[in-house]
């Protein structure tokens, strides 16, 4: 049976072929995912949006593929967290945020650690999703930065949200953490204290966040007419031990830096350890700034000046976006990095 002829520009061309879900999404001005939620009776769609979509469906005569709907209904009420982050506190904060966003929804959380560099990572992730019949997954750095994994989600029809420091996908699939802004704030803070010999300890080069935090730091130096000496850049691994090793190398230089910005709090804690070994006081001889503002930042001495990343809030937003419950009126500044000043940073030594 042919669908009814649709008049006007909104339905132009639909009278000659069977309308698709993409047509409905375009005419209703929403994403295909939102149309799918309406078709499958999801409660996580605003009433006015649901009415608009249903009106377009009625107007175009769109009928969903019964086989596709059957696959959708065989999905479980499980959301997966897929991660390869070496920082346990990041994973815990992200889990807590996801649980915050899922509260009252009937969904449960399952987690899957993996090694992004493992040649079997794609089949392992696919097996995890298919075995659990997941409703959707949240991908965190650096898994989220691998386009092959996002393409796999599309291939097997699994909903997904990527958390990353830069936009890598369509907005409906992304939460951007804007790590570069955090690096910029760290540089501005140290420059305002009078520091000119500054150093940076990066995370693993496979993490986009490592490059973004360094890029923001260099942006801040450039604002003040400064440049980062290549000898003052050391590579870490987002671990305490790598922070110690990198700081030892930096502090052994003939003209050692007066301030070190570490790419996360674990490495910054390692810098404090290396400074004590070298007989340096913090912040009297050396200022230290971290990144994340995890629990360790306020529990070490001196308490760490750091860039706060609202990981738990980001986790909550990721869960809500995945389920279609995101409140678009929420202030986007809630997910941005911000400076937290404590005792580990001070004026440049005289």
CORDA-V321844 format. One record per residue. N is the residue number from 1. PHI is phi as a letter, one per 20 degrees, with the letter a starting at -180 (none if undefined). PSI is psi in radians with two decimals (999 if undefined). OMEGA is omega in degrees with one decimal (none if undefined). Layout:
# CORDA-V321844
n-><N:N>
phi-><PHI:PHI>
psi-><PSI:PSI>
omega-><OMEGA:OMEGA>
This chain:
# CORDA-V321844
n-><1:2:3:4:5:6:7:8:9:10:11:12:13:14:15:16:17:18:19:20:21:22:23:24:25:26:27:28:29:30:31:32:33:34:35:36:37:38:39:40:41:42:43:44:45:46:47:48:49:50:51:52:53:54:55:56:57:58:59:60:61:62:63:64:65:66:67:68:69:70:71:72:73:74:75:76:77:78:79:80:81:82:83:84:85:86:87:88:89:90:91:92:93:94:95:96:97:98:99:100:101:102:103:104:105:106:107:108:109:110:111:112:113:114:115:116:117:118:119:120:121:122:123:124:125:126:127:128:129:130:131:132:133:134:135:136:137:138:139:140:141:142:143:144:145:146:147:148:149:150:151:152:153:154:155:156:157:158:159:160:161:162:163:164:165:166:167:168:169:170:171:172:173:174:175:176:177:178:179:180:181:182:183:184:185:186:187:188:189:190:191:192:193:194:195:196:197:198:199:200:201:202:203:204:205:206:207:208:209:210:211:212:213:214:215:216:217:218:219:220:221:222:223:224:225:226:227:228:229:230:231:232:233:234:235:236:237:238:239:240:241:242:243:244:245:246:247:248:249:250:251:252:253:254:255:256:257:258:259:260:261:262:263:264:265:266:267:268:269:270:271:272:273:274:275:276:277:278:279:280:281:282:283:284:285:286:287:288:289:290:291:292:293:294:295:296:297:298:299:300:301:302:303:304:305:306:307:308:309:310:311:312:313:314:315:316:317:318:319:320:321:322:323:324:325:326:327:328:329:330:331:332:333:334:335:336:337:338:339:340:341:342:343:344:345:346:347:348:349:350>
phi-><none:f:f:f:f:d:e:n:f:f:d:g:n:f:f:d:b:f:f:d:f:f:f:f:f:f:f:e:m:c:e:f:f:f:f:g:f:f:f:e:m:f:f:e:c:f:g:f:f:g:f:f:f:f:f:f:g:f:f:e:m:f:c:f:f:f:f:f:f:f:f:f:f:e:f:e:e:c:d:d:d:d:b:c:f:f:e:g:f:g:f:f:f:f:g:f:f:f:f:g:f:e:g:n:e:n:e:c:d:c:d:b:f:b:d:g:e:f:f:e:f:f:f:f:f:g:f:g:f:f:f:e:l:f:f:a:c:d:d:d:f:e:g:f:e:e:f:f:f:f:f:f:f:f:f:e:m:d:f:b:c:d:d:b:f:c:f:c:b:f:g:f:d:c:c:e:e:l:f:g:f:f:f:f:f:f:f:g:f:f:f:f:e:n:f:c:e:d:c:c:d:e:e:f:f:f:e:g:g:g:f:f:f:f:f:f:f:f:f:f:f:f:g:e:m:d:c:e:f:g:f:e:d:c:e:d:c:m:c:g:f:f:f:f:f:f:f:g:f:f:f:e:f:g:d:f:f:e:b:c:d:e:f:b:f:g:f:f:f:f:f:f:f:f:f:f:g:e:m:e:e:c:e:g:d:b:e:c:c:d:b:p:m:e:g:g:f:e:d:d:c:f:g:e:f:b:e:e:d:f:f:f:f:f:f:f:f:f:f:f:f:f:e:m:d:f:e:f:e:f:f:f:f:f:d:e:f:b:e:c:e:c:e:e:c:b:g:f:f:e>
psi-><2.24:2.50:2.69:2.57:2.29:2.25:2.72:3.00:-0.54:-0.51:0.35:2.21:-0.21:-0.32:-0.25:-0.09:2.92:2.21:2.61:2.99:-0.52:-0.64:-0.78:-0.78:-0.75:-0.81:-0.55:-0.17:0.63:3.10:2.79:-0.59:-0.68:-0.70:-0.76:-0.68:-0.72:-0.79:-0.68:0.16:0.44:2.42:-0.11:0.80:2.30:2.57:-0.75:-0.62:-0.74:-0.78:-0.70:-0.76:-0.77:-0.59:-0.71:-0.71:-0.77:-0.68:-0.70:-0.31:0.39:2.38:2.11:2.65:2.10:-0.61:-0.73:-0.69:-0.65:-0.70:-0.72:-0.71:-0.28:-0.07:2.60:3.07:0.91:2.40:2.32:2.48:2.06:2.15:2.77:0.51:2.29:-0.08:1.89:-0.62:-0.61:-0.79:-0.75:-0.81:-0.70:-0.75:-0.80:-0.68:-0.74:-0.74:-0.64:-0.82:-0.47:-0.20:2.25:0.01:-0.29:-0.10:2.66:2.82:2.36:2.57:2.64:1.72:2.59:2.99:1.93:-0.58:-0.10:2.27:-0.30:0.21:-0.69:-0.89:-0.55:-0.76:-0.74:-0.79:-0.70:-0.84:-0.79:-0.63:-0.73:-0.18:0.89:2.51:-0.69:3.04:2.67:2.22:2.20:2.85:2.50:0.05:-0.69:-0.35:0.00:1.87:-0.45:-0.62:-0.69:-0.72:-0.62:-0.70:-0.76:-0.70:-0.73:0.04:0.65:2.24:2.57:2.70:2.31:2.28:2.12:2.85:-0.28:2.77:2.19:-0.06:-3.08:2.61:-0.58:-0.29:0.14:2.47:2.03:2.21:-0.21:0.92:-0.47:-0.63:-0.62:-0.75:-0.67:-0.78:-0.65:-0.78:-0.81:-0.71:-0.84:-0.64:-0.68:-0.46:-0.03:0.04:2.42:-0.44:1.59:2.64:2.81:2.36:2.07:2.90:-2.95:2.48:-0.32:-0.17:2.17:-0.58:-0.60:-0.79:-0.65:-0.71:-0.70:-0.77:-0.72:-0.68:-0.77:-0.60:-0.76:-0.68:-0.74:-0.61:-0.59:0.19:0.40:2.88:2.61:2.13:2.20:-0.49:-0.27:0.34:2.13:2.53:2.26:-2.87:0.37:0.45:2.76:-0.81:-0.69:-0.51:-0.70:-0.86:-0.77:-0.72:-0.68:-0.75:-0.73:-0.70:-0.22:-0.07:2.66:-0.81:1.48:2.70:2.66:-0.17:2.46:2.24:2.01:2.51:-0.21:3.00:-0.60:-0.80:-0.62:-0.66:-0.63:-0.62:-0.74:-0.70:-0.80:-0.63:-0.72:-0.74:-0.62:0.01:0.40:2.49:2.57:2.11:0.21:-0.81:-0.46:2.25:2.52:2.33:2.37:-2.86:2.20:-0.79:0.85:3.09:-0.62:-0.51:-0.62:0.00:-0.08:2.97:2.30:2.66:2.51:2.19:2.32:2.98:2.07:2.19:2.13:1.22:-0.72:-0.74:-0.70:-0.70:-0.73:-0.76:-0.65:-0.76:-0.77:-0.70:-0.75:-0.66:0.00:0.40:0.09:2.32:1.84:-0.23:-0.16:2.47:2.05:-0.29:-0.33:-0.39:0.10:2.63:2.63:2.68:2.35:1.98:2.19:-2.61:-0.15:-0.02:2.45:-3.08:2.68:2.43:2.51:999>
omega-><-178.7:174.3:-179.4:177.9:-179.5:-178.2:171.2:-174.6:-174.7:-177.4:-175.2:175.5:-175.9:-178.8:-175.4:-179.0:179.0:-179.3:-179.5:177.5:176.6:177.0:-179.2:-179.5:-179.0:-177.2:180.0:179.5:-179.8:177.2:176.6:179.6:179.4:176.6:179.7:179.4:178.8:-179.3:-176.1:173.2:179.4:178.0:-172.4:176.5:-179.8:-174.2:-178.4:177.2:178.5:-179.0:-179.8:-180.0:-179.7:177.9:178.3:178.1:179.6:-177.3:-175.8:-176.3:-179.3:176.1:-178.1:177.5:-177.2:-179.8:178.6:178.5:178.4:177.4:-179.5:-176.9:176.9:176.4:178.1:174.0:-179.8:173.7:-178.3:170.0:179.7:-173.6:170.5:-176.0:-178.2:-176.3:-176.9:-177.7:175.6:-177.7:179.1:179.8:178.9:177.7:-179.5:178.1:177.7:178.6:174.9:-177.6:-177.4:-174.4:178.5:-176.7:-174.7:178.9:175.9:-175.9:170.1:-174.8:-178.8:173.6:179.4:175.0:-176.5:-178.2:179.5:-179.6:179.7:-172.9:-178.5:177.5:178.0:178.7:178.6:-179.7:178.3:-178.0:-177.0:179.1:-178.4:-175.9:-172.5:171.0:-178.8:-179.3:170.1:-179.5:-179.7:-179.1:0.9:176.2:-176.7:-176.1:-178.0:-177.6:179.1:-179.2:175.6:178.0:176.2:178.8:178.2:-176.9:-176.7:175.4:-179.7:175.7:179.9:172.1:178.7:172.5:-177.1:-175.8:179.0:178.5:-178.2:-171.1:175.2:-176.6:-178.4:-178.9:-169.7:159.5:-175.8:-177.3:174.3:-179.1:-179.0:178.2:178.4:176.9:178.0:-179.5:178.7:179.8:-179.2:-179.4:-177.4:177.8:178.2:177.7:175.9:-177.4:176.8:175.2:-174.4:180.0:-179.3:172.7:-174.7:169.2:-179.0:-178.9:178.4:178.2:177.8:-179.5:178.6:-178.1:-179.6:179.4:174.6:-179.4:177.3:178.0:178.3:175.9:-179.8:176.3:-179.6:176.9:-177.9:179.8:-178.3:174.7:-178.4:177.7:179.7:177.8:-179.1:175.1:179.6:-179.1:174.5:-177.3:-176.6:178.8:178.6:-177.1:179.7:175.8:176.9:-176.4:-178.7:-179.1:177.5:179.9:-179.0:-176.7:177.8:179.6:178.8:174.4:-175.7:177.9:174.9:178.6:177.7:172.7:179.5:-173.6:168.7:-173.9:178.7:179.0:178.1:175.7:175.1:176.7:178.5:178.2:-179.8:178.2:177.8:178.0:-177.7:179.7:-179.7:176.0:176.6:10.0:-175.3:-179.8:-174.3:173.5:-177.4:176.4:177.9:-178.8:174.7:-172.4:171.4:-172.3:-177.7:-174.5:-178.1:-176.0:177.2:179.2:-7.3:178.5:-165.6:164.8:-172.6:174.1:-178.4:170.4:-174.9:-173.5:-179.5:177.8:178.7:176.4:178.7:179.3:179.7:178.7:-179.1:177.8:-179.0:-177.4:-179.4:-178.0:-174.2:177.3:-176.0:-179.8:-178.4:-178.8:-178.1:178.9:-179.4:-177.1:-175.1:175.8:180.0:-177.0:173.0:-175.8:175.2:-169.4:-171.7:178.6:-179.5:-176.9:178.3:180.0:179.5:none>
